[in-house]
Amino acid sequence: MVEAVAERKTGAEDVVWDLSAYYQGLDDPAIQQDMDVLSAQVKSFAETYRGRVADLDAEEMYEALQTTEKIIDDAERLYGFASNSFSTDTSSAKLGAMLQKVTEFFSQLNQDLVFFDLEWNLADDSKVETLLEQPLLEKYRHYLEAKRRYQPYQLSEIEEQLLSDKNVTGRSAWTRFFTQLTSAMRIDYEGEKLSLTQVLTKLYDADREIRRKGNEAITNALRDKAMELTYIFNVLAADKASDDKRRKYPSWVSARNLSNKAPDEVVESLIKAVTSSYDLVARHYNLKRALLGLDELTEYDRYAPLPIEDSESFYTWEEARDIVLNAYYAFSPRFGEIAQKFFDENWIHAPVLPAKRGGAYCSGGTPSTHPLVLVNFTGKERDVMTLAHELGHGIHAYLSAEAQGILGMDYPLTTAEMASTFGEMLVFTDLMKKETNPKVRLSMLAGKIEDTFATVFRQISMNRFENGLHTARRQEGELSTERINEIWMESQRAMFGDSVNLSDHYSQWWSYVPHFLHTPGYVYAYSFGELLVLALFNIYQERGADFVPQFIEVLASGDSDWPENILAKAGVDLTDLDFWNEGLNTIRDMVEQEEKLAREVYPEKFA
């Protein structure tokens, strides 16, 4: 049967990225040439510095780090080309083979270079402090300082090499298989074979029967792949448990917190604050049930548009581009100019394609290349917000790469959502100001609240699922599909309370979420970032134009300092464990505004 395509043209069908800043194509001879050069550079680097790292003076360390920057930039350019190419067609054997070749090569480079970090972390504290005080190393001070936080968990060089080698045929291989498996799924919907991305859009339809059928179709498809998906989750949970045990990490999430530069007590405070505010979720969905005129709300009603004329708009690619660029230029010409580059220089891949990876992401690129944005644009309002979100990531990556270079551009995940979520707020605020119809404003506000819930509450509920999954896998051994379903439903029902009736159809929807596998423990960073941005946006509304250069300075700081020091420049105190309440209070205000507006617009529904 011929596969269905997007029903309505958006203008995004031919919006594909230009990867020529990376390579000219899969057959570009420069790919193999660069791999050969990199291998030689790494061999020479190891011969020069092995056994000497702890005794390097400032000039020698500076030279070593300059060489490291060149090696990492070239290696990341290779990997970025292969992985981004693969994302657009996960069914291509040629693209898959290229990605595997580069992954194996990347692993070998890491194995050959791991000695440097190991030796540095074993250097004497007093000698390290003296070296870091040298003005020549000021640019690299935090990079070197932060490396040493891994000292208690590092292994011997041969063990580190073996773990890196094992990753190629272990975690990396299984996550690639998961991506290929879910991207290749063809879901039977009303006689058509659709991708998961295409059927997920049905859940936003105004017709409840369409939503129900979409929900059922996805459930059936996930059940058909239950054996494979359950096994993948079990293998990767066991793989992580093995690594954590060998490194002596205290818990399943310790490695992620360390990578995020987020102390355990900060993360625990975040989780406690969000789970203690689950009542806001119930308030919204109880209100939505009344507005929809339903006796009960089910899992396939969560994203239903409100029954308001003209509230479900369709946006062409050109309209979406203009909406986002106008909001960004209004905030800052610098923001607008950088975002404009993504459109003018073809740094975006936008169409929905049969074997393209679902969802959206921004690949940060390198200082010698540029960021890339991948979206699956269908013309929905949420696609406009997604475009704004990913372009925010792109701006953040561009600014940090420009200011900090390759060793300081990759900010931790906890601050990675700053520019992206801030960008969404800029677009939403701009659209709300221009809308005069109170019914449409209500619909827009409800949509924004649900987006915020998805980022704050849903991500923490998924963190609770991950906590349950990893804990159970370590205590109980291999888990059945039914056992994982049980853990999933417990975490989701805790969030929704009695406001949404989650049926057994929803019990296996954990199995298509890539974050659980690609980056275990990642999801709480979305909540962290959203609440952080709500606080930042409040500051922006108070200070106006004076805030803009401070925010740009924060973004350009990249990973050049500890997050709490960087955010202090914009007036945010991340060391305050009650910090989250400011963002949660903003969400509470939004829900109260929604309730008030709903009663004004539809008094008969609340008589």
Sequence and secondary structure as in RCSB ss.txt:
>XXXX:A:sequence
MVEAVAERKTGAEDVVWDLSAYYQGLDDPAIQQDMDVLSAQVKSFAETYRGRVADLDAEEMYEALQTTEKIIDDA
ERLYGFASNSFSTDTSSAKLGAMLQKVTEFFSQLNQDLVFFDLEWNLADDSKVETLLEQPLLEKYRHYLEAKRRY
QPYQLSEIEEQLLSDKNVTGRSAWTRFFTQLTSAMRIDYEGEKLSLTQVLTKLYDADREIRRKGNEAITNALRDK
AMELTYIFNVLAADKASDDKRRKYPSWVSARNLSNKAPDEVVESLIKAVTSSYDLVARHYNLKRALLGLDELTEY
DRYAPLPIEDSESFYTWEEARDIVLNAYYAFSPRFGEIAQKFFDENWIHAPVLPAKRGGAYCSGGTPSTHPLVLV
NFTGKERDVMTLAHELGHGIHAYLSAEAQGILGMDYPLTTAEMASTFGEMLVFTDLMKKETNPKVRLSMLAGKIE
DTFATVFRQISMNRFENGLHTARRQEGELSTERINEIWMESQRAMFGDSVNLSDHYSQWWSYVPHFLHTPGYVYA
YSFGELLVLALFNIYQERGADFVPQFIEVLASGDSDWPENILAKAGVDLTDLDFWNEGLNTIRDMVEQEEKLARE
VYPEKFA
>XXXX:A:secstr
      SS  S TT     TTT S TT HHHHHHHHHHHHHHHHHHHHHTTTGGG  HHHHHHHHHHHHHHHHHH
HHHHHHHHHHHHH TT HHHHHHHHHHHHHHHHHHHHHHHHHHHHHTS HHHHHHHHTSGGGGGGHHHHHHHGGG
GGG   HHHHHHHHHHHHHTHHHHHHHHHHHHHH  EEETTEEE HHHHHGGGG S HHHHHHHHHHHHHHHHHT
HHHHHHHHHHHHHHHHHHHHHHT SSTTHHHHHHTT  HHHHHHHHHHHHTTTHHHHHHHHHHHHHHT SS BGG
GTT   S TT S    HHHHHHHHHHHHHHH HHHHHHHHHHHHTT EE    TTS SS EEE   TTS  EEE 
   S HHHHHHHHHHHHHHHHHHHHHHHH TTT    HHHHTHHHHHHHHHHHHHHHHH   HHHHHHHHHHHHH
HHHHHHHHHHHHHHHHHHHHHHHHHH S  HHHHHHHHHHHHHHHHTTSSB  GGGTTGGGG THHHHSTTTTHH
HHHHHHHHHHHHHHHHHHGGGHHHHHHHHHHTTTSS HHHHHHTTT  TT TTTHHHHHHHHHHHHHHHHHHHHH
H GGGG 
